[in-house]
Structure formats: C-alpha cells, structure tokens
Amino acid sequence: MTILITGANRGIGQALAALYRNAGETVIGTHRAPDTEHMRALDVTDPASHKALAARLADTPIDLLVCNAGVNLDQGQALDDGYPAQMWDACFAANVTGVFLTIQSLLPNLRQSKAPRIAIIGSQLGSQTIASGGGYIYCASKAAVLNLGRNLAVDLAPEGMAVGVYHPGWVRTDMGGDHADISMQESAEGLATRFAVLSPETTGCFETWDGRAHPY
C-alpha cells in the first residue's frame, strides 16, 4: 500500500508516517521544506507547489491520502481587537483550501488505486454540536473542512473512492500542548485503525481516533 501524508514532518503526521513505515508500507511524506530522503516538498497553500508534486508523482498510485497538514493561528487572540483578516486568510488557506487542492491535484494518483481512500484530519471543534467559545478562526476552518469532506464523499462515491473526516483527539503536540490527553503514538494508532476500515460503505463518516461516530 502506498500512503501519502501531508505535514508529515512533525506531530500526528510524523507519528502516522513512522507507524506505516514500521509496518512495511510505502510512505510519501510532505512538508514545506525542500525534498529530503523521506520527504517531498509541498506548500499546501500554493497551487504551483501542488502542480509540481503531482507532476513528480504522475505514475504513482496512491491508496491512502491523509490530509493532515494544518495550522492553528488564533490562540490567545482577544475578541475586541484580535483575529485580523490576514489570520483568517492564512488559516483557511492551509486548513480548507489546502486540503481541497491536495485532493484535487492527486485525484489521478488515487484513481490508479484499486481501493482509494482519503482521510482528512479534522477536529471535534468543527462539529455544530460543540461551541466552547473562542478560537473562532480555527473552529470555523475545521467546520468548513468537515463540510468539504462530506461533499467530496458524495461526488467521489461513484468512483468507489471513500472519504472520511477524523478527530485525532487532544494530542500532546506543539499544537495540542503538554497537558493534552493522549500521545502522538496513541492518536496515530487509533487513526490508522479507522483508516483501515474506511470504505465506500462508510464514506462521509466523521469519527474520533478511538472509533466513535462524532455528531456533525
């Protein structure tokens, strides 16, 4: 199986890449820096970067695409004078548009697979059932990418391509902080289990890392 993981240089993406490589799978990781032995350059906000990666991988079937790259830029912002417009632009460019461009540019590779799957790392903060206050930009971007994933699931279903959106848990990463609930390894193992059972029958799902269906 060939797996492409965006944002594989740190956090959950790095843990997923290590898990799959240790299991003997072929892993293509991406990051914003130049190519290395195990990483390919991809700025998910840059259409030209997507085009370059797609050209390089033109003859490579991708069985599982994990859209993991993302940012959380608005921590600590004040409602009265924070959340500047450029912060909204940057967050949505990475967390929503970047996911769409990744999938769009790699559709030819996914179509070369016999059982293509797309896993989008979302967040429970994108659910309409949760409103904890604050974090307006990040929460809105995760709500948008949840909607994006569900609509892609509808459009790609006739091709037998499955799409799922996943809450990775509150994870001890640079983004999640040291006091988060679970380790990167726990999250990665749980997510990989969910990805393994993603299928045309379950496409459009929104699930947690530990296998619970999450309300939209």
Secondary structure, DSSP 4 states (H G I P E B T S, - for coil): -EEEETTTTSHHHHHHHHHHHHTT-EEEEEESSPP-SSEEE--TT-HHHHHHHHHHTTT---SEEEE-------TT--TTT---HHHHHHHHIIIIIHHHHHHHHHHHHHTTSSS-EEEEE--GGGSTT---SS-HHHHHHHHHHHHHHHHHHHHHGGGT-EEEEEE--SBSSTTT-TT-SB-HHHHHHHHHHHHHT--TTTTTEEEETTSPBPP-
